[in-house]
Structure formats: structure tokens, C-alpha cells
Amino acid sequence: MPASIVVGTQWGDEGKGKVTDYLADQMRFVVRYQGGNNAGHTVVAEGHLLKLHLVPSGILYSHLTSVIADGVVVDPGVLLEEMDTLSGLGIDVSRLVVSGNAHLIMPYHLELEKVTERHLGKHALGTTKRGIGPAYADKAARIGLRLQDLFDPKIFREKLEVVLKEKNLLLTKVYNRLPLSADTIVEDYRAYGERLRPHVADTSRLLYEGLRAGENVLFEGAQGTLLDLDHGTYPFVTSSNPVAGFALASAGVGPMEVDRVIGVTKAYVTRVGSGPFPTEDPGPDGERLGEAGKEFGTTTGRKRRCGWFDAVLVRYAARLNGLSEIFLTKLDVLSGFPTIKVCTGYVADGETFEDVPPHQSLFHRAQPVYEELEGWDESLSEARSFGDLPPAARKYVERLQDLAGVRIGVVSVGPAREQSLPVG
């Protein structure tokens, strides 16, 4: 097992943090490969409830090196705050390594995203307002500042002044906001750089040397496949590429290194913010799923929209990511439903689709085709093997596996590591 990738198959919030933590004891490196602090992982282990936003989920393991790769955008103040919190809990963060090529989230990114969302009004995308999109936009426009720039004060100042001239014009002339001070930014970011300096490295080379030495690497993405900038429900997507293929580009390793792609799939579906959601249940059942699953965003605290399992989305994610297996989470949340709906296809404009429709308007109008399965009343939280589950719960898992066309390797019945049940 040279390298493995953990990827969300829905709209994020599938439980990737738990999966990464579950697998981490087999690894030497855990690598965060995209996004920024607009996403979060919740990990329950060793007496800690951790809500991580930038630090990889493997940080609890002393034998691991946790890596933030080139393709992540980093708010250095947020990263340092997270590291300080972990240190305060007695967790060693000395093995955290950050790529010098990672782009920085700057104060003007935060300010511009806030005013842009406000300006869009009812057409707002519902972003987390963490500056992620503007940071990636500057990266693509080749005016971004990188972590390595912090260690050359002259270059950092020159680049900042060029960019800030344009950003302040936007803020003052278009949005009627106060301009930002270059002196203040330089002072703050110089302090960030000094604290982060010991953690900055050529992460691509580090991973290459580890792989050559036969050490195992796990890549973890944030968000999910349907939030991918190219393959998701655009424009209601994130500003980066959560799909498995981007892990390689972001981390600077070749495709021949990967032999396992694990798709994390919730036993139902949720999404945060705006955008289409064919299996959303706005009624009592959806409310019940949200309450039982504690469906609030790790990063924003926003209430998640809830609905039934969508096999169309999972098949789509399996195709895009080349899934070798599925880790099914939150099966326990479904206990107590007399019957459970599963979407097997869509109908839009009189046409039936077993894959995601090729046009966004069709997807927005898609109506789910449901199959109803028998529910179960028993709590699953005490199960410690797949065989401990009620027959109806096992049949539900087996049916999802058939519909997805991918083997379900592990089923989760709670937040703790020991509540992960291998199947078969």
C-alpha cells in the first residue's frame, strides 16, 4: 500500500476526518491536499473531540508526519491558532510540515469575499467567507503570495504593494470600504512567518523520498466530489478540486504511487448552503436526520440540509475518482425509521437518468426515483462487528453496495474509532 486517497463522494461532511484517523495507524504520512480553513474534520479519539480545519486528521499519531501540500491555501493566523489549541491539549505538532509553495490567504481576500457575497444578495453562493475563493483566484491570476514569500521581506513587500494597490481600489471605489494598510499586513505576516519557519519544507520531495523508502502515505481531501470546481454542481461548489486526481497534482507525486482510493459516503445525504439537492427532505424525516446526525457544519456551525441516500451521486463519484472501496458512515442515524428511502435514479423532463444529467438545468429539475427498504428499531452504537447489526441494517448496506457498484469495506455506527466495523 504505497499511497491511498480518502475522498468525499457527496457534498462534503461525509466523515472523512474519522476515516483518516481510522486508517492513520498504518501510515507514515497524512497529507491534506486542497481547500483551506473553509472545511473541517471532526475527530473523536483518545478522549479528545477535535475540530480540525487545516491540520491533517492524523495529527493525533506520534509516528506520523502531517503534511499540508502545495494545493492548499493557508491562512497563517488560523493555522497557528489551531496548532496552539492542539499543543494546549498536549498534542505534539512538531511533525506538521507545510509546503512553501502553498498560497497565503490575505486580509484583502477575507474582506473582498464578505463584500462580494453581500453585493450578490439573493444570488449569493453561501460561501464560508474565509477568503478561499479570492485566494485561489489570485493564484490563477499569478498575483498570489506564497508561504515561502514570508522569508524574503523585500519580495513579500514588493508583491504585496502591487496587489494591494488594486485590492484597495476595489474596496474603496466599488464597495465603499476603508483601504487596508500594507504596513500592518507586513508586520502581522512577518510574525506568522517566523513562527511557521520550522514547519516549512519541500513537501513533494519529502513524500517522494518516503514513498521510495516504502512508507505509506494517505492523502485526505476536504469537501466532496459534488463540490469540485470542475465536476461539481457549479457554481454552487468550492474553489478547488476535491476529487482524487487532484491529490497527485497538489502533492507533487505521480499516479503510479496510488493503489487505493477510498470513497467516504454517508448513509444518507447532506449539503450546506445553496444549490440543487434532488433527495433533500424538507419535512419531518429530514429534520429527524439532522437532529439524530447532529448535522451542523464543523467550520461554520451552519445547519445542513438533509435527505435520503442518492445512489446516482455515488456512482458518479465512483467513476470520477476511480474508487476501490467505500467507507460508509453514520448508519446509526437511520435507526428508528420504519422504512428508508434510497434514490436509484432521476426523472427530468420525462427522461430517466441513472447518472448525473449532462446539463445543469436538468439536474436542477431532477426528481428522485425512490426504492423503499425495511428499517430497524435497534440502536447500532454497541455493535462491534458487521454481524452484530440487525438483519435489516445489513441488507441496507448490501443494497447500497449493489447500487454503487463498489465494495463497502467498513461501516461506521458512531464517532469513535472502535465504532468502525469491517464488512466481510
LINPEBEL-V942980 format. One record per helix or strand. SS is the DSSP state (H for helix, E for strand). FROM is the first residue (numbers start at 1). LEN is the number of residues. If there is no record, write none. Layout:
ss,from,len
SS,FROM,LEN
SS,FROM,LEN
This chain:
ss,from,len
E,3,6
H,16,11
E,29,4
E,35,1
E,41,5
E,48,5
H,57,4
E,65,4
E,72,3
H,76,13
E,96,4
E,103,2
H,107,17
H,132,9
E,146,1
H,147,5
H,153,22
H,182,18
E,200,2
H,203,10
E,217,4
H,225,3
H,244,8
H,255,3
E,258,9
E,269,3
E,280,1
H,284,9
E,296,1
E,303,1
E,305,3
E,309,2
H,311,11
E,325,5
H,331,4
E,339,10
E,351,3
H,360,6
E,367,8
H,386,3
H,391,14
E,408,5
E,416,1
H,417,3
E,420,3
